[in-house]
Structure formats: structure tokens, C-alpha cells
Amino acid sequence: MELWLIYTLVGYTIGAISGALDKYMMNRQYHPVTTVLLRTMCNAIFLGTTGYVFLNMQLSVSLLLLAAIPAFLLAFSFVVYLFVLKKRDASEIQPFSQSLDTLFIFLASIVLLQESASFLNYVGIVIIVIGVYLVLTEHITKIPRLDKSLLIIIALVPLDIAYALLVKTLLGEADPIALAVSIYIMAFLVLFVVSLLLRKRINNKPASFLPQLRIVLVASLCAATAAAFLYTALSQANASKVYPMAGLSSVTVFLLATLFLQEKFHKHKFIGTLIVVVGIYLISL
């Protein structure tokens, strides 16, 4: 098994734990802006400390400036995603969002980054569509309705594509850990300014951070570790190979949400999630 594949599998598995904790925090009515603010801050601290102590990581002003655009895309997309997650089950929204991102990042990698694809890769696209249908529908004979929440997730896809391709491009010259830390730092600064502007609508006093800080720390540790593995994998392999493996995350989130968040288990939705993974696997070949 190639090293990039090991990094990818480990990264998405650990990242799924963070995704399940995001839903837990939204169930507890944590504000999305505050949550992402704390998450990006803790991510930067965890990865930055590890990078400086063990990897001799170096940050520069130029790298921070380059990270500004993907940081803004990450912060905006993540906050909006958490607003949607407040209203819908993680076992439904996460596979849907992940599948859309996988499909279009795969296509964008081929068109814009001129990466290659095979017939099986395109078969994988068709299979993913079938799997997403099963995940979204209440009954396999009933066409799922695209409500406001799902339309918002669809609208986020261009931002997610731009973020993914920018990261892949910047990794051509930047150290993976240094780039991840730079993006988290800049995303934190963006959200800090937003939280100040919205301070009348968001209870962002230090005391309000304490109840969720414990969960945020665990989620951030998982997210930071996942980012380190995935950025390293992206520095060694094509984006059209690494990003599609996110299907593993969808299955893990589905199981965690069912077991620990008490979301209702639907057999056909679980089968749909597994079908999505098969399609993603074919895309990654």
C-alpha cells in the first residue's frame, strides 16, 4: 500500500470523529461562528506546536498572505455548513456534502489541473449519484426533495472546489504543515473580526466559550491531526486521488451519528452511504 494512501485513510478516519463532534455541538446550540473561531484557533495551536517542536516548521509573511484566500473560503464554508447541520442529521448532510465535493473536485482536477482519469473513474461518478439518492430519500420509491438546506450545501460546492484546488496548487511550493497552520491562523483572524462585528448577536464573551471548550479541544485535535495527514498525502499524490477517498469519512460519520448522536438508522440510507464509498473508490483508481 502506497504511503499517500495510508495518510489519506488515516486522515479521513480521524477527521470523521471531528465531523460527528461538530453535530454534537450544533445539537447543543453552540453558535457556528464561535465554534469555528475556537476550532481554527485550536487547530493552529495544535499543528503549530507540533510543527515547531518536531518538524522545524517555518512560517513566513508571504505564506500567510498566500493562505488568506483559502482561509476565507474555509471559514465561510465551514460556518455555513454548521448552520445547515443545526437543522439536518449529520448522517444525511455529511454524505451529501462530501459526495458533491468529491464529484466536482474530481472533475475540476481533470479540467483545471490536467490530471488523468479512466473509464472506471467515470463509472464511479454514476455510482455516487445513485448512493446520494438513497441517502437523501425517505423511501427508495420517493424522489427526494431539494429543500433550502440541501440547496445551501449545493451552493457551497464552488467554494469547496476553489479551496481544494488552491490548497493543492500551494502545496507545490509550501510545506504541508506550514500551509495548514497558515490557513488556520488566517481563518481565525477572519472569524475574530466577524465575531467583533456581530458581537451584539453572538455571545462571544470569554465565559461563553468555557462550556464548549472541552468538546472543541477534542474536535480540534482530531481535525488538526487529520489535516496534517491529508495535506501530506496531497503533497505526494494527485488531488483527484486523495479527495475521493473522503467516502470513508461519510461511513464513519454515519455510524458515529447513529451510535452516539441517536440519529435514526435507515437501512437504505446506510446502503446508500456504502454505495457512495464504492463510487468514490472507483474514482480514486
Secondary structure, DSSP 8 states (H G I E B T S, - for coil): --HHHHHHHHHHHHHHHHHHHHHHHHHTT--HHHHHHHHHHHHHHHHHHHHHHHS-----HHHHHHTHHHHHHHHHHHHHHHHHHTTS-HHHHHHHHHHHHHHHHHHHHHHHS-----HHHHHHHHHHHHHHHHHH-SSTTS-----HHHHHHHHHHHHHHHHHHHHHHHTTTS-HHHHHHHHHHHHHHHHHHHHHHTTTTS--SHHHHHHHHHHHHHHHHHHHHHHHHHHHHHTTS-HHHHGGGGHHHHHHHHHHHHHHS-----HHHHHHHHHHHHHHHHHH-
